[in-house]
Amino acid sequence: MPWLAAFLTQLLGNSLARVLTGAGLGLATGAALLPLVKGALNLITQKWSGISADLANVMLMAGAGEAITMIGSAIVTKVVIDAGKVAIQKAASK
């Protein structure tokens, strides 16, 4: 397999290493920020636990569960996109 690494290095130069480094930084940043987002979503559900069951059922029928899911998905998507931008900027600065 050393021939494959030598071939890829000759073919692509350092760009492959930069891409892989950027991907690693993006994954590390995303892994660090996703627990914070999950904690915030858990806090929202804990705060809602004090409402009455009837009101909770009406809210769920009105789509509050889907709304929370959409907001959480948007936050996670934004965090991952920002992590990717950081990774690309760090890889490009080398």
N, CA, C and O atoms as a GROMACS GRO file, in nm:
protein
  376
    1MET      N    1   0.078  -0.121   0.000
    1MET     CA    2   0.000   0.000   0.000
    1MET      C    3   0.083   0.128   0.000
    1MET      O    4   0.028   0.234  -0.032
    2PRO      N    5   0.210   0.124   0.034
    2PRO     CA    6   0.288   0.249   0.030
    2PRO      C    7   0.291   0.311  -0.109
    2PRO      O    8   0.303   0.432  -0.124
    3TRP      N    9   0.282   0.226  -0.211
    3TRP     CA   10   0.282   0.279  -0.348
    3TRP      C   11   0.159   0.364  -0.374
    3TRP      O   12   0.165   0.461  -0.449
    4LEU      N   13   0.046   0.327  -0.311
    4LEU     CA   14  -0.077   0.405  -0.330
    4LEU      C   15  -0.062   0.544  -0.269
    4LEU      O   16  -0.103   0.643  -0.330
    5ALA      N   17  -0.005   0.550  -0.150
    5ALA     CA   18   0.016   0.680  -0.086
    5ALA      C   19   0.113   0.766  -0.168
    5ALA      O   20   0.092   0.886  -0.183
    6ALA      N   21   0.216   0.703  -0.219
    6ALA     CA   22   0.312   0.777  -0.302
    6ALA      C   23   0.246   0.826  -0.431
    6ALA      O   24   0.271   0.938  -0.475
    7PHE      N   25   0.164   0.741  -0.490
    7PHE     CA   26   0.094   0.780  -0.614
    7PHE      C   27  -0.001   0.897  -0.589
    7PHE      O   28  -0.005   0.992  -0.667
    8LEU      N   29  -0.078   0.889  -0.480
    8LEU     CA   30  -0.173   0.996  -0.450
    8LEU      C   31  -0.100   1.126  -0.417
    8LEU      O   32  -0.146   1.234  -0.454
    9THR      N   33   0.012   1.116  -0.347
    9THR     CA   34   0.089   1.235  -0.315
    9THR      C   35   0.145   1.298  -0.441
    9THR      O   36   0.145   1.421  -0.456
   10GLN      N   37   0.192   1.214  -0.532
   10GLN     CA   38   0.245   1.266  -0.659
   10GLN      C   39   0.133   1.326  -0.744
   10GLN      O   40   0.153   1.428  -0.809
   11LEU      N   41   0.018   1.263  -0.744
   11LEU     CA   42  -0.094   1.307  -0.828
   11LEU      C   43  -0.160   1.433  -0.772
   11LEU      O   44  -0.186   1.528  -0.846
   12LEU      N   45  -0.186   1.433  -0.644
   12LEU     CA   46  -0.263   1.542  -0.584
   12LEU      C   47  -0.180   1.642  -0.505
   12LEU      O   48  -0.229   1.750  -0.472
   13GLY      N   49  -0.059   1.609  -0.475
   13GLY     CA   50   0.024   1.697  -0.394
   13GLY      C   51  -0.027   1.702  -0.251
   13GLY      O   52  -0.069   1.599  -0.197
   14ASN      N   53  -0.023   1.816  -0.190
   14ASN     CA   54  -0.066   1.832  -0.051
   14ASN      C   55  -0.215   1.861  -0.038
   14ASN      O   56  -0.265   1.875   0.073
   15SER      N   57  -0.286   1.871  -0.149
   15SER     CA   58  -0.428   1.907  -0.141
   15SER      C   59  -0.509   1.800  -0.070
   15SER      O   60  -0.602   1.831   0.004
   16LEU      N   61  -0.475   1.673  -0.092
   16LEU     CA   62  -0.549   1.566  -0.025
   16LEU      C   63  -0.529   1.574   0.126
   16LEU      O   64  -0.623   1.556   0.203
   17ALA      N   65  -0.407   1.601   0.168
   17ALA     CA   66  -0.380   1.615   0.312
   17ALA      C   67  -0.457   1.733   0.369
   17ALA      O   68  -0.508   1.725   0.481
   18ARG      N   69  -0.466   1.841   0.295
   18ARG     CA   70  -0.540   1.958   0.342
   18ARG      C   71  -0.689   1.928   0.354
   18ARG      O   72  -0.754   1.971   0.450
   19VAL      N   73  -0.742   1.856   0.257
   19VAL     CA   74  -0.885   1.821   0.261
   19VAL      C   75  -0.913   1.731   0.381
   19VAL      O   76  -1.010   1.753   0.453
   20LEU      N   77  -0.828   1.631   0.402
   20LEU     CA   78  -0.850   1.541   0.515
   20LEU      C   79  -0.833   1.612   0.648
   20LEU      O   80  -0.907   1.584   0.743
   21THR      N   81  -0.738   1.704   0.657
   21THR     CA   82  -0.721   1.782   0.779
   21THR      C   83  -0.843   1.870   0.803
   21THR      O   84  -0.892   1.880   0.916
   22GLY      N   85  -0.893   1.933   0.698
   22GLY     CA   86  -1.013   2.016   0.712
   22GLY      C   87  -1.133   1.936   0.755
   22GLY      O   88  -1.213   1.981   0.837
   23ALA      N   89  -1.147   1.815   0.699
   23ALA     CA   90  -1.259   1.730   0.738
   23ALA      C   91  -1.247   1.690   0.885
   23ALA      O   92  -1.348   1.686   0.956
   24GLY      N   93  -1.125   1.661   0.929
   24GLY     CA   94  -1.105   1.625   1.070
   24GLY      C   95  -1.138   1.740   1.163
   24GLY      O   96  -1.199   1.720   1.268
   25LEU      N   97  -1.098   1.862   1.126
   25LEU     CA   98  -1.130   1.979   1.209
   25LEU      C   99  -1.280   2.003   1.213
   25LEU      O  100  -1.335   2.039   1.317
   26GLY      N  101  -1.346   1.982   1.100
   26GLY     CA  102  -1.491   2.000   1.097
   26GLY      C  103  -1.563   1.899   1.185
   26GLY      O  104  -1.657   1.933   1.256
   27LEU      N  105  -1.516   1.774   1.181
   27LEU     CA  106  -1.578   1.672   1.265
   27LEU      C  107  -1.553   1.700   1.413
   27LEU      O  108  -1.642   1.683   1.496
   28ALA      N  109  -1.432   1.744   1.446
   28ALA     CA  110  -1.401   1.773   1.586
   28ALA      C  111  -1.483   1.891   1.638
   28ALA      O  112  -1.533   1.887   1.750
   29THR      N  113  -1.498   1.994   1.557
   29THR     CA  114  -1.577   2.110   1.598
   29THR      C  115  -1.724   2.073   1.612
   29THR      O  116  -1.790   2.112   1.708
   30GLY      N  117  -1.774   1.996   1.517
   30GLY     CA  118  -1.912   1.951   1.525
   30GLY      C  119  -1.937   1.862   1.646
   30GLY      O  120  -2.040   1.874   1.712
   31ALA      N  121  -1.842   1.773   1.675
   31ALA     CA  122  -1.857   1.684   1.790
   31ALA      C  123  -1.854   1.762   1.921
   31ALA      O  124  -1.916   1.721   2.019
   32ALA      N  125  -1.782   1.873   1.923
   32ALA     CA  126  -1.776   1.953   2.045
   32ALA      C  127  -1.903   2.037   2.064
   32ALA      O  128  -1.944   2.060   2.177
   33LEU      N  129  -1.964   2.082   1.956
   33LEU     CA  130  -2.079   2.171   1.967
   33LEU      C  131  -2.213   2.098   1.973
   33LEU      O  132  -2.309   2.151   2.029
   34LEU      N  133  -2.223   1.979   1.918
   34LEU     CA  134  -2.351   1.908   1.917
   34LEU      C  135  -2.403   1.875   2.057
   34LEU      O  136  -2.524   1.885   2.078
   35PRO      N  137  -2.319   1.836   2.153
   35PRO     CA  138  -2.374   1.815   2.288
   35PRO      C  139  -2.434   1.942   2.349
   35PRO      O  140  -2.530   1.934   2.426
   36LEU      N  141  -2.378   2.057   2.316
   36LEU     CA  142  -2.436   2.183   2.366
   36LEU      C  143  -2.575   2.206   2.309
   36LEU      O  144  -2.666   2.248   2.380
   37VAL      N  145  -2.592   2.177   2.180
   37VAL     CA  146  -2.722   2.194   2.116
   37VAL      C  147  -2.822   2.094   2.175
   37VAL      O  148  -2.937   2.130   2.202
   38LYS      N  149  -2.779   1.970   2.194
   38LYS     CA  150  -2.868   1.869   2.253
   38LYS      C  151  -2.909   1.909   2.395
   38LYS      O  152  -3.024   1.889   2.435
   39GLY      N  153  -2.815   1.965   2.470
   39GLY     CA  154  -2.847   2.011   2.605
   39GLY      C  155  -2.951   2.122   2.604
   39GLY      O  156  -3.040   2.126   2.689
   40ALA      N  157  -2.939   2.213   2.507
   40ALA     CA  158  -3.038   2.321   2.496
   40ALA      C  159  -3.176   2.267   2.462
   40ALA      O  160  -3.276   2.313   2.516
   41LEU      N  161  -3.182   2.170   2.372
   41LEU     CA  162  -3.312   2.111   2.337
   41LEU      C  163  -3.372   2.034   2.455
   41LEU      O  164  -3.493   2.037   2.476
   42ASN      N  165  -3.287   1.966   2.531
   42ASN     CA  166  -3.337   1.897   2.651
   42ASN      C  167  -3.388   1.997   2.755
   42ASN      O  168  -3.486   1.970   2.825
   43LEU      N  169  -3.323   2.111   2.765
   43LEU     CA  170  -3.369   2.215   2.857
   43LEU      C  171  -3.507   2.267   2.818
   43LEU      O  172  -3.591   2.293   2.904
   44ILE      N  173  -3.529   2.282   2.688
   44ILE     CA  174  -3.661   2.327   2.641
   44ILE      C  175  -3.769   2.227   2.681
   44ILE      O  176  -3.874   2.266   2.731
   45THR      N  177  -3.743   2.099   2.660
   45THR     CA  178  -3.844   1.998   2.696
   45THR      C  179  -3.864   1.991   2.846
   45THR      O  180  -3.976   1.964   2.891
   46GLN      N  181  -3.759   2.013   2.926
   46GLN     CA  182  -3.775   2.014   3.071
   46GLN      C  183  -3.860   2.132   3.117
   46GLN      O  184  -3.941   2.118   3.209
   47LYS      N  185  -3.842   2.246   3.055
   47LYS     CA  186  -3.921   2.364   3.093
   47LYS      C  187  -4.068   2.346   3.060
   47LYS      O  188  -4.155   2.402   3.127
   48TRP      N  189  -4.097   2.268   2.957
   48TRP     CA  190  -4.235   2.244   2.918
   48TRP      C  191  -4.302   2.136   3.001
   48TRP      O  192  -4.422   2.114   2.987
   49SER      N  193  -4.227   2.069   3.087
   49SER     CA  194  -4.286   1.959   3.162
   49SER      C  195  -4.384   2.005   3.270
   49SER      O  196  -4.458   1.924   3.325
   50GLY      N  197  -4.385   2.134   3.300
   50GLY     CA  198  -4.473   2.185   3.404
   50GLY      C  199  -4.614   2.218   3.356
   50GLY      O  200  -4.698   2.254   3.438
   51ILE      N  201  -4.641   2.208   3.227
   51ILE     CA  202  -4.774   2.244   3.179
   51ILE      C  203  -4.869   2.126   3.196
   51ILE      O  204  -4.826   2.011   3.212
   52SER      N  205  -4.996   2.154   3.194
   52SER     CA  206  -5.095   2.048   3.215
   52SER      C  207  -5.100   1.954   3.095
   52SER      O  208  -5.060   1.990   2.984
   53ALA      N  209  -5.150   1.836   3.119
   53ALA     CA  210  -5.157   1.734   3.014
   53ALA      C  211  -5.250   1.777   2.901
   53ALA      O  212  -5.222   1.751   2.784
   54ASP      N  213  -5.361   1.842   2.936
   54ASP     CA  214  -5.455   1.886   2.833
   54ASP      C  215  -5.391   1.988   2.740
   54ASP      O  216  -5.405   1.980   2.618
   55LEU      N  217  -5.322   2.084   2.799
   55LEU     CA  218  -5.256   2.186   2.718
   55LEU      C  219  -5.145   2.123   2.634
   55LEU      O  220  -5.127   2.161   2.518
   56ALA      N  221  -5.072   2.028   2.691
   56ALA     CA  222  -4.967   1.960   2.616
   56ALA      C  223  -5.025   1.885   2.497
   56ALA      O  224  -4.966   1.886   2.389
   57ASN      N  225  -5.138   1.819   2.516
   57ASN     CA  226  -5.201   1.746   2.406
   57ASN      C  227  -5.247   1.839   2.295
   57ASN      O  228  -5.232   1.809   2.177
   58VAL      N  229  -5.304   1.953   2.334
   58VAL     CA  230  -5.348   2.050   2.233
   58VAL      C  231  -5.227   2.104   2.156
   58VAL      O  232  -5.232   2.118   2.034
   59MET      N  233  -5.119   2.132   2.228
   59MET     CA  234  -4.998   2.182   2.162
   59MET      C  235  -4.940   2.078   2.067
   59MET      O  236  -4.895   2.111   1.957
   60LEU      N  237  -4.941   1.952   2.109
   60LEU     CA  238  -4.889   1.846   2.022
   60LEU      C  239  -4.977   1.827   1.899
   60LEU      O  240  -4.927   1.802   1.789
   61MET      N  241  -5.110   1.839   1.917
   61MET     CA  242  -5.199   1.829   1.800
   61MET      C  243  -5.179   1.946   1.705
   61MET      O  244  -5.198   1.933   1.584
   62ALA      N  245  -5.141   2.061   1.761
   62ALA     CA  246  -5.118   2.180   1.678
   62ALA      C  247  -4.982   2.176   1.608
   62ALA      O  248  -4.954   2.258   1.521
   63GLY      N  249  -4.897   2.080   1.647
   63GLY     CA  250  -4.770   2.066   1.578
   63GLY      C  251  -4.650   2.120   1.654
   63GLY      O  252  -4.546   2.148   1.593
   64ALA      N  253  -4.661   2.135   1.786
   64ALA     CA  254  -4.548   2.189   1.863
   64ALA      C  255  -4.429   2.094   1.860
   64ALA      O  256  -4.314   2.139   1.859
   65GLY      N  257  -4.454   1.964   1.860
   65GLY     CA  258  -4.344   1.867   1.855
   65GLY      C  259  -4.265   1.879   1.727
   65GLY      O  260  -4.142   1.876   1.729
   66GLU      N  261  -4.334   1.891   1.615
   66GLU     CA  262  -4.267   1.908   1.486
   66GLU      C  263  -4.192   2.040   1.480
   66GLU      O  264  -4.085   2.049   1.421
   67ALA      N  265  -4.251   2.143   1.542
   67ALA     CA  266  -4.184   2.274   1.542
   67ALA      C  267  -4.052   2.268   1.618
   67ALA      O  268  -3.952   2.323   1.574
   68ILE      N  269  -4.053   2.202   1.733
   68ILE     CA  270  -3.929   2.187   1.810
   68ILE      C  271  -3.827   2.107   1.730
   68ILE      O  272  -3.708   2.140   1.731
   69THR      N  273  -3.872   2.004   1.662
   69THR     CA  274  -3.782   1.922   1.580
   69THR      C  275  -3.723   2.005   1.467
   69THR      O  276  -3.604   1.993   1.439
   70MET      N  277  -3.804   2.087   1.402
   70MET     CA  278  -3.753   2.172   1.294
   70MET      C  279  -3.651   2.272   1.345
   70MET      O  280  -3.547   2.293   1.282
   71ILE      N  281  -3.680   2.334   1.459
   71ILE     CA  282  -3.586   2.432   1.515
   71ILE      C  283  -3.456   2.363   1.554
   71ILE      O  284  -3.348   2.414   1.527
   72GLY      N  285  -3.467   2.248   1.617
   72GLY     CA  286  -3.346   2.174   1.654
   72GLY      C  287  -3.265   2.132   1.533
   72GLY      O  288  -3.143   2.141   1.535
   73SER      N  289  -3.332   2.087   1.429
   73SER     CA  290  -3.262   2.048   1.306
   73SER      C  291  -3.194   2.167   1.241
   73SER      O  292  -3.083   2.154   1.190
   74ALA      N  293  -3.259   2.282   1.244
   74ALA     CA  294  -3.199   2.402   1.186
   74ALA      C  295  -3.075   2.443   1.265
   74ALA      O  296  -2.975   2.484   1.206
   75ILE      N  297  -3.081   2.433   1.397
   75ILE     CA  298  -2.966   2.469   1.479
   75ILE      C  299  -2.850   2.374   1.453
   75ILE      O  300  -2.736   2.417   1.438
   76VAL      N  301  -2.879   2.244   1.448
   76VAL     CA  302  -2.774   2.145   1.422
   76VAL      C  303  -2.713   2.166   1.284
   76VAL      O  304  -2.592   2.157   1.268
   77THR      N  305  -2.796   2.195   1.184
   77THR     CA  306  -2.746   2.220   1.050
   77THR      C  307  -2.656   2.342   1.047
   77THR      O  308  -2.551   2.340   0.983
   78LYS      N  309  -2.695   2.447   1.115
   78LYS     CA  310  -2.614   2.569   1.120
   78LYS      C  311  -2.480   2.542   1.189
   78LYS      O  312  -2.377   2.591   1.143
   79VAL      N  313  -2.481   2.465   1.296
   79VAL     CA  314  -2.356   2.432   1.367
   79VAL      C  315  -2.263   2.352   1.276
   79VAL      O  316  -2.143   2.378   1.272
   80VAL      N  317  -2.317   2.255   1.205
   80VAL     CA  318  -2.234   2.172   1.117
   80VAL      C  319  -2.179   2.255   1.001
   80VAL      O  320  -2.063   2.238   0.964
   81ILE      N  321  -2.260   2.343   0.944
   81ILE     CA  322  -2.211   2.428   0.835
   81ILE      C  323  -2.102   2.522   0.884
   81ILE      O  324  -2.001   2.539   0.817
   82ASP      N  325  -2.121   2.581   1.001
   82ASP     CA  326  -2.018   2.668   1.057
   82ASP      C  327  -1.891   2.591   1.089
   82ASP      O  328  -1.780   2.642   1.070
   83ALA      N  329  -1.906   2.469   1.136
   83ALA     CA  330  -1.788   2.386   1.164
   83ALA      C  331  -1.713   2.356   1.036
   83ALA      O  332  -1.590   2.354   1.034
   84GLY      N  333  -1.787   2.332   0.929
   84GLY     CA  334  -1.722   2.308   0.800
   84GLY      C  335  -1.649   2.430   0.750
   84GLY      O  336  -1.541   2.419   0.692
   85LYS      N  337  -1.706   2.548   0.772
   85LYS     CA  338  -1.640   2.672   0.730
   85LYS      C  339  -1.510   2.692   0.807
   85LYS      O  340  -1.408   2.732   0.750
   86VAL      N  341  -1.513   2.664   0.938
   86VAL     CA  342  -1.392   2.676   1.019
   86VAL      C  343  -1.286   2.579   0.969
   86VAL      O  344  -1.168   2.614   0.960
   87ALA      N  345  -1.329   2.458   0.936
   87ALA     CA  346  -1.233   2.357   0.888
   87ALA      C  347  -1.171   2.400   0.756
   87ALA      O  348  -1.050   2.383   0.737
   88ILE      N  349  -1.249   2.454   0.667
   88ILE     CA  350  -1.196   2.497   0.537
   88ILE      C  351  -1.102   2.615   0.554
   88ILE      O  352  -0.998   2.621   0.489
   89GLN      N  353  -1.137   2.710   0.641
   89GLN     CA  354  -1.050   2.825   0.665
   89GLN      C  355  -0.917   2.783   0.727
   89GLN      O  356  -0.812   2.834   0.690
   90LYS      N  357  -0.921   2.689   0.822
   90LYS     CA  358  -0.797   2.642   0.885
   90LYS      C  359  -0.713   2.565   0.785
   90LYS      O  360  -0.591   2.578   0.784
   91ALA      N  361  -0.777   2.485   0.701
   91ALA     CA  362  -0.701   2.407   0.603
   91ALA      C  363  -0.642   2.499   0.497
   91ALA      O  364  -0.531   2.473   0.448
   92ALA      N  365  -0.713   2.605   0.460
   92ALA     CA  366  -0.663   2.696   0.357
   92ALA      C  367  -0.551   2.785   0.409
   92ALA      O  368  -0.469   2.832   0.330
   93SER      N  369  -0.546   2.807   0.540
   93SER     CA  370  -0.443   2.895   0.595
   93SER      C  371  -0.307   2.826   0.607
   93SER      O  372  -0.207   2.893   0.632
   94LYS      N  373  -0.302   2.696   0.589
   94LYS     CA  374  -0.175   2.625   0.600
   94LYS      C  375  -0.091   2.641   0.476
   94LYS      O  376   0.020   2.587   0.469
   0.00000   0.00000   0.00000
